[in-house]
Amino acid sequence: MTDINKLSSVKKAITLLNQLSEEPYEYTSTNLSYVTGINRTTVHRILGDLLHYDLVMKDYNTKKYRIGPSTYKMGSVYIHNLNFKHKLLEILTDMSQECKESVGLAIRDREKIISLYEIEQFQPLKMNYKPGLFYPMNRGCYGKCLMAYYNQKKVKELLYSQQFEKICKNTLTDPKEILEEYQKIREQGYVISDEETFNYAIGVGIPIFNSNGNVKTCVAISFFKQSDYKNKIEELKSILFKYSDEISKYIPE
């Protein structure tokens, strides 16, 4: 039988990640050490490295660790390359073909916003949205929509603990204005991003509610601004809501 403590650091890290992928999916470092047989000091050291790269996350109240958002980033590449969960891709492709614009879907894992699918078949100019990217909480459909439906006490802490760069003329940088935008999104049930990330780029998105009534997913359509963009927004909103129930069937709890 292999002595677990004689394994390389990489193999020990993989062992810890594999254990965190098993029920109950959250462990203290003491429990991880007991279950895996890895020395507790080594477990602490490896978890520190994994935390640094967002491969695990820590609940500082319960002292428990769980799989982190970077694993979603890696998994999204696998999903993208193998066309896994083909039904979601099929729906998003249908939407893109109907509106002749770019369509994408992102998820939220606690405070991390991660793109899972991006379809840019019809844009003459690409905005280069890519699966696996992290998105900020102050701009764009994904960040604003998904943080609008997150724990607002935590959201306030996050907003006031950092500074935001104004990269476009409509980029929100003031925490109070961002919170007001979140409130507006919840009230109207959709999000608009008008030249917040790219010049002349507009996005319109909606939250996708899972079977528990929670929002951890946003689907959005982006396009380049023209004179009739307000009518375009209304057209795209109709398409988004038309497909929302179908998308929600394939969204995990």
N, C-alpha and C positions, 0 to 999 in steps of 0.2 A: 504493500500500500504506500502511495506517495506521501511524503511528509509535506504538508501544505506550506509550511514555513520555509522550505527549501526551494520553492518555486521562484521564478523571476518576478520582479515588481510588476511587469506588464501582465503576467498570468494572474497575479494576485488581484490586480485592478479589475481584470476581466471577471474573475471569480466574484468580486464584490458587486459588479454591475449585473452579473447574471442572478445573484441572490436578490438584488433589489427589483428584479423583473419577476420575482415569485411572490405569491401572497405571503404576508399582507401588504406588500409593496412599499412599506415604510419600516425602517429599522433604526434603532439607536446604534451607536458605534459598538456598545457593549454586546448587543444582540447579534450584530454582524460578526463580531469576533467569535462569539460562542457558536453560532450556526456554521460559519465557514472554517473555524479552527485557526484562523489567522491571528497572530499576536496582536493584542489590542493597540499597542504603540504603532505597529505597522499599519493597522486599519486607520488610525487617526491621520497618519502621514499621507496615505493614499487618498483618503477622502478629501483632505485638504487640496491635493493636486486636482482631483476630479471636480471639486467645487470651483476652483480657479477657471476651469475650462467649461463650466456649466454642464458637465456631464452628470452631476448630481446636484440636488438642491437640499438645503437644510431648513427645517422648521425650528427656529430658535426658541420657540415656546416649549415644544415637546422634545426637542433635541433629536428628532428623527430625520433620517435622510431618505430621499426618494430619487428616482430617475429624473435627470434634468433635461432642459430644452435642447441642448446640443445633440442629444440622442434622437430627438425629433428631426433635427436638421439632417443628421446622417440618414435616418430612416426615410426622410422625404426624397432624398436622392435615389434610394433603393426603389421607393414607390414610383418615382418619375421614370426611372430607367426600365423597370419591369412592367410598367403600366398596371401596377397593382391597384386595387379598388377601381377597376375599370369603369364602374358605373358612374362614379363621380366625374371622372374625366369625360365620359360620354355626355353627361348632362352639361358640363361646362363648355364642351365643344359645340353642342347644340345651341347654347346661348350665344357663343361667339359667332356662329354661322348666322344666327338670326339677326344679331345687332351689327355684325361686321366690324366689331371692335375687340379690344383686348379684354379678356375675362380672367379673373384669378380668385383663389380661395386661400385664406389664412386662418390659423388657429392661435389661441392664446393659451399658454401654459403658465399660470400665475401671471407674472408681469412681463413675460417674454412673448413677443408677437412674431410668429414664424410663418412665412409663405410656404404653402404645400404644393399648389398647382398654379401655373401661369400659362395662358394660351394667347399668343400674339400673332395669329395667322394673317390678320387682315390689315395691320398697320403698315403704311408706307415707311414710317419711321418707327423704330423700336425704342421703347422706354427702358428695355433691359431689366424688367422685373424677372427674378429668377427664383425657382423653388429653393427653399432652404435658407433664404435671407432672413435676418432679423429686422424688424421695423420699429421706429421710434413711437412713443406714445403721444406726441404732440402734433403730428401731421400725417396726412394721408388717410385714406378710408380705413385701412386695416388698423392702424394704431389708435385712431380716435374712436372708432366704433367698438373695438374689443375692450378698450380701457373704460369706455362709457358704461359698460355692463359689468365691470369688475368691482370688487370691494372698494367703495369710495374712500373709506378711511385710509386704506393702504395706498390708494391712488394719490391722495393728498400728500402723504408722506413722500412718495416717489417724486411728485411734481416739485415740491419745495426743497428737495435734497439735491437738485441738479439745475444746470443752466442749459437753455436751448438756443441753438444757433438759428438765426433768421436767414435761411438759404434761398427763399423766394419772397415775393412781395406780400403774400398772404400767410406765411408761416406763423403759427401761433407760438409765442415764446413766454407770455405771462401766465403763470399758473391759474390766476383767477379767471382769465379769459378762456383758458383750456377747460376748466371745470364748467364754465357756462356753456361751452360748446358740447361737452359731454351731456349736460342736462338737456340741451336742445335735441341732441341725437335721440335720447331716450323718449322724449316727448313726441317727436315726429316719426320715429321708427325707421329712419334711414340716415345716411351720412353723405355729405358732399365734401370733396376736397378740390378747391379751386385755386390752382397755381400755388400750392403749398410746398410741393417737392420739386416740380419741374415747371419752367416757364411754359405757358400755353397748354398745360396738361390739366385735365379735369377728371375726377373720378366720382362715381356714385356707387354706394354700397348699402347692403342691408345686413342686420344681424340674423344669424340662423339659430333658432332655438332648438335645443335637443329635447329628448323625451322627458327630461326632468324640468324643463322650462328654463334652463340656464343657457347663457350665450358664451360660447368659447370659439365660435366660428363666424367669419365674415366673408361674404362673397361680393366682389366689386367688379365694375366695368370702367375702364379708362378710355379717354379719347382726347384728341387735340382740339383746342378751343377754336370755335368759329362764331360767326355773327349770330347764328340761331342756336347757340349752345343751351339756352334755357329750355327750349322745346326739346332738345336732344336729351337733357336730363330727365324730363318727364317721360319720354319714350323709353329710356333705359330703366327707369324705376319700375315701369309696368312689366318689363321683361324680367327683372330681378324678382319681383313679387310673384310673377307667374310660375317661376321655377323653385321658389323657396320651400314649399312643402315637399317637393320631390327630393331636393337636396337634403333636407332635414332627416329623411329616412335613412341616410347613409352616414350620419354624423354620430360618432360614439358619445356615450354619456360622459 
